[in-house]
Amino acid sequence: MFPILQIGPLALQTPGLILLVGLWLGLTIAERHARRYEINPDLIYNLTFIVLIAGLVGARLAVAIRFPASFADNPASLISLNPSLLDPAGGAAAALLASLIYGQRRGLVLKSTLDALIPVFAILGIAIPIANLASGSAFGAPSELPWAIDLWGASRHPTQIYQALAGGLILWLVWPSRQEKNNIPGSFFLKFLALSAAARLFLEAFRGDSLIIFDSLRAAQIVAWIILALSWWGILQLQKTEQG
């Protein structure tokens, strides 16, 4: 683990720094290829910025609504950098709403925009597990394999590294230049979703912190199966629509 990067008197949270670098890199690549989808690169940057801010604000407000007493005692916590004070569901809902409003006002086509944003999603698919490795999150199950890492008092599968390598492979497969010019809008994003779900479905078996439901089922694998099925169903529907 390497949760803090100390630069003189300045202490930076390494996981957050990794995520910011990943977001910047993905956004840079997405802007560079935006015209392939007939989208103004500035709109890609603005959309990402608005979604990020809305997601952070929504995630913090969701926690404040659930635990108002905590923030009443310490109002400064509303602007705290502590990631534990963020609600993922609230953040996702706010980000989705903001993206829909901005996209509608700017006339962005949803399918083409999702295809254009694939570099952002794909590079975050590498940055997130690396950030987890730095923080010790998303750790693996105990293992005696030669490449096991010592974490939380045991030798474990380096699941964060597995996920980062899978993310690198997915990034290579969905690189913008690999998309055909006559590609059906939205289909490449669905392929990215299918690949990501398949990777999670396989790699979840090596996790040591999985949420288990019904005594034996891993919740993340069930979600991955659903996303994988819906992605391929969506691809088939797009192909039928295009042919019809």
FIGU-725783 format. One line per field, with one value per residue (C-alpha): residue in one letter; chain; x, y, z. Coordinates in Angstrom, 3 decimals. Example, Ala and Ser with C-alpha at 12.3 -4.5 7.8 and 13.67 -1.06 7.14 Angstrom:
BEGIN
drense = (A	S) .
lumdren = (A	A) .
X = (12.300	13.670) .
Y = (-4.500	-1.060) .
Z = (7.800	7.140) .
end
This chain:
BEGIN
drense = (M	F	P	I	L	Q	I	G	P	L	A	L	Q	T	P	G	L	I	L	L	V	G	L	W	L	G	L	T	I	A	E	R	H	A	R	R	Y	E	I	N	P	D	L	I	Y	N	L	T	F	I	V	L	I	A	G	L	V	G	A	R	L	A	V	A	I	R	F	P	A	S	F	A	D	N	P	A	S	L	I	S	L	N	P	S	L	L	D	P	A	G	G	A	A	A	A	L	L	A	S	L	I	Y	G	Q	R	R	G	L	V	L	K	S	T	L	D	A	L	I	P	V	F	A	I	L	G	I	A	I	P	I	A	N	L	A	S	G	S	A	F	G	A	P	S	E	L	P	W	A	I	D	L	W	G	A	S	R	H	P	T	Q	I	Y	Q	A	L	A	G	G	L	I	L	W	L	V	W	P	S	R	Q	E	K	N	N	I	P	G	S	F	F	L	K	F	L	A	L	S	A	A	A	R	L	F	L	E	A	F	R	G	D	S	L	I	I	F	D	S	L	R	A	A	Q	I	V	A	W	I	I	L	A	L	S	W	W	G	I	L	Q	L	Q	K	T	E	Q	G) .
lumdren = (A	A	A	A	A	A	A	A	A	A	A	A	A	A	A	A	A	A	A	A	A	A	A	A	A	A	A	A	A	A	A	A	A	A	A	A	A	A	A	A	A	A	A	A	A	A	A	A	A	A	A	A	A	A	A	A	A	A	A	A	A	A	A	A	A	A	A	A	A	A	A	A	A	A	A	A	A	A	A	A	A	A	A	A	A	A	A	A	A	A	A	A	A	A	A	A	A	A	A	A	A	A	A	A	A	A	A	A	A	A	A	A	A	A	A	A	A	A	A	A	A	A	A	A	A	A	A	A	A	A	A	A	A	A	A	A	A	A	A	A	A	A	A	A	A	A	A	A	A	A	A	A	A	A	A	A	A	A	A	A	A	A	A	A	A	A	A	A	A	A	A	A	A	A	A	A	A	A	A	A	A	A	A	A	A	A	A	A	A	A	A	A	A	A	A	A	A	A	A	A	A	A	A	A	A	A	A	A	A	A	A	A	A	A	A	A	A	A	A	A	A	A	A	A	A	A	A	A	A	A	A	A	A	A	A	A	A	A	A	A	A	A	A	A) .
X = (0.000	1.081	-1.840	0.090	2.631	4.756	6.317	8.073	5.382	2.646	0.860	-1.142	-3.623	-2.096	-5.359	-7.024	-3.979	-3.942	-7.624	-7.121	-4.209	-6.281	-9.221	-6.993	-5.309	-8.595	-10.161	-7.169	-7.450	-11.228	-10.910	-8.285	-10.623	-13.927	-14.257	-14.337	-17.855	-18.689	-18.523	-16.841	-13.913	-14.824	-18.210	-16.503	-14.379	-17.325	-19.552	-16.930	-16.262	-19.979	-20.590	-17.617	-18.711	-22.359	-21.334	-19.176	-21.815	-24.576	-22.518	-21.795	-25.376	-26.713	-24.596	-25.619	-29.300	-28.839	-26.780	-27.770	-26.725	-23.098	-22.838	-24.802	-22.151	-19.327	-20.492	-16.931	-17.302	-19.417	-16.236	-14.014	-11.755	-12.579	-13.875	-15.751	-18.190	-19.371	-22.407	-21.819	-25.521	-26.281	-23.266	-24.218	-27.796	-26.662	-24.035	-26.566	-29.101	-26.481	-25.219	-28.728	-29.530	-26.248	-26.413	-29.952	-29.153	-26.047	-27.694	-25.330	-26.351	-26.284	-24.922	-22.128	-21.213	-20.884	-18.609	-16.515	-16.142	-14.820	-11.167	-12.229	-14.046	-11.314	-8.405	-10.323	-10.675	-6.892	-6.546	-9.177	-7.491	-4.099	-5.663	-7.122	-3.667	-2.302	-5.048	-5.242	-8.864	-10.415	-7.900	-7.543	-8.185	-5.321	-2.915	0.394	1.223	4.717	3.313	1.088	1.483	1.505	-1.567	-3.555	-1.434	-1.640	-0.276	-3.021	-3.881	-2.887	-6.412	-5.807	-2.979	-5.118	-7.836	-5.371	-3.919	-7.422	-8.190	-5.081	-6.189	-9.680	-8.216	-6.181	-9.272	-11.471	-8.887	-10.691	-8.655	-9.918	-13.481	-14.698	-15.972	-19.266	-19.583	-23.160	-23.307	-23.440	-22.347	-18.704	-19.670	-21.795	-18.827	-16.725	-19.379	-19.481	-15.686	-15.562	-18.360	-16.655	-13.386	-15.147	-17.041	-13.788	-11.587	-14.173	-13.427	-9.999	-11.308	-11.157	-13.651	-16.610	-20.139	-21.717	-25.473	-27.658	-24.730	-22.626	-23.262	-20.989	-23.100	-20.585	-20.688	-24.471	-24.330	-21.620	-23.788	-26.704	-24.546	-22.967	-26.365	-27.879	-24.838	-25.020	-28.793	-28.303	-25.734	-28.145	-30.950	-28.742	-27.782	-31.423	-32.373	-29.545	-30.477	-34.189) .
Y = (0.000	3.565	5.729	8.985	10.692	13.023	15.926	18.052	19.376	18.448	15.116	13.976	11.105	8.748	7.013	10.326	11.542	8.353	8.773	12.414	11.490	8.687	11.016	13.647	11.113	9.521	12.911	14.025	10.957	11.318	14.961	14.039	11.525	13.355	14.548	10.910	10.926	14.395	15.882	19.136	18.232	21.135	19.520	16.317	18.242	20.299	17.238	15.352	18.339	18.899	15.203	15.070	18.130	17.029	13.539	14.848	17.313	14.716	12.117	14.520	15.828	12.274	11.574	14.895	14.051	10.628	11.908	15.553	15.613	14.834	17.776	20.092	19.587	20.122	22.047	22.118	18.379	19.298	20.303	17.633	15.639	12.440	9.931	7.990	10.917	10.265	8.171	6.339	5.933	9.600	10.651	8.407	9.725	13.358	12.715	10.956	13.765	16.427	14.554	14.179	17.864	19.083	16.620	17.651	21.348	20.906	18.519	15.636	12.279	9.801	6.789	8.675	10.490	7.209	5.875	9.041	8.723	5.154	6.270	7.959	4.859	2.485	4.366	4.748	0.966	0.882	3.798	2.582	-0.774	0.945	3.416	0.442	-1.108	2.109	2.214	-1.532	-1.717	-4.425	-6.914	-10.510	-13.835	-15.573	-17.286	-19.150	-18.367	-16.963	-13.587	-13.180	-9.892	-9.251	-7.255	-6.985	-9.586	-12.308	-13.319	-12.534	-12.590	-9.188	-8.701	-4.989	-5.831	-8.471	-5.871	-3.244	-5.710	-6.634	-2.928	-2.464	-5.278	-3.803	-0.359	-1.883	-3.633	-0.516	2.070	4.657	3.858	0.264	1.408	1.032	4.152	2.409	1.216	1.397	4.277	2.918	-0.610	-0.051	1.278	-1.823	-3.994	-2.142	-2.828	-6.506	-6.836	-5.045	-7.208	-10.392	-9.327	-8.583	-11.850	-13.807	-11.780	-11.512	-15.158	-14.071	-11.289	-11.600	-8.825	-9.864	-9.241	-12.700	-13.105	-16.193	-17.829	-18.530	-16.078	-13.092	-10.004	-8.462	-11.541	-11.444	-7.786	-8.627	-11.393	-8.951	-6.249	-8.804	-10.131	-6.657	-5.469	-8.272	-7.919	-4.221	-4.960	-7.381	-4.811	-2.147	-4.530	-5.421	-1.749	-0.979	-3.851	-3.136) .
Z = (0.000	-0.685	0.484	1.017	-1.217	0.886	-1.004	1.589	3.936	1.423	1.891	-1.142	-1.164	-3.718	-4.754	-5.536	-7.442	-9.538	-10.377	-11.391	-13.671	-15.196	-15.772	-17.372	-19.655	-20.719	-21.349	-23.425	-25.655	-25.940	-27.010	-29.601	-31.252	-30.684	-34.288	-35.397	-33.913	-35.269	-31.761	-30.788	-28.455	-26.153	-25.519	-24.393	-21.895	-20.620	-20.288	-18.289	-16.025	-15.353	-14.669	-12.287	-10.300	-10.210	-9.104	-6.255	-5.072	-5.329	-3.489	-0.616	-0.392	-0.304	2.778	4.344	3.853	5.431	8.377	8.890	12.549	11.686	9.312	11.609	14.278	11.771	8.648	7.293	6.614	3.583	1.755	3.284	0.928	2.824	0.208	2.893	3.040	-0.518	-1.425	-4.761	-5.559	-4.920	-6.955	-9.875	-9.901	-9.874	-12.567	-14.798	-14.424	-15.158	-18.229	-19.642	-19.132	-20.635	-23.518	-24.411	-24.307	-26.470	-28.906	-28.171	-29.618	-26.743	-28.644	-30.375	-27.165	-25.273	-28.019	-27.838	-24.061	-24.199	-23.627	-20.386	-19.136	-20.304	-18.733	-15.493	-15.700	-15.273	-12.854	-10.381	-9.591	-9.329	-6.872	-4.988	-4.812	-3.337	-0.689	-0.047	-1.205	-3.399	-2.027	-3.123	-1.432	0.412	-1.996	-1.949	-5.567	-6.265	-7.322	-4.261	-2.381	1.370	2.293	5.509	7.235	4.578	1.181	-1.312	-4.994	-6.463	-7.769	-8.285	-10.686	-12.399	-12.943	-14.194	-16.718	-17.862	-18.180	-20.329	-22.641	-22.903	-23.660	-26.501	-27.883	-27.772	-28.851	-31.040	-34.171	-34.002	-34.503	-38.042	-39.772	-40.510	-36.912	-35.600	-33.080	-29.555	-30.426	-29.542	-26.111	-25.562	-26.568	-24.010	-21.362	-22.315	-22.117	-18.754	-17.355	-18.571	-16.914	-13.619	-13.811	-14.082	-11.725	-8.957	-8.146	-6.850	-4.596	-0.838	-0.035	-2.181	-0.986	-0.626	-0.915	-0.516	1.344	-1.752	-4.593	-5.231	-5.794	-8.217	-10.445	-10.599	-11.640	-14.191	-15.697	-16.035	-17.669	-20.009	-21.099	-21.550	-23.507	-26.048	-26.257	-26.971	-29.679	-31.359	-31.202	-32.788	-35.563	-36.217	-36.304	-38.719	-41.018	-40.839) .
end
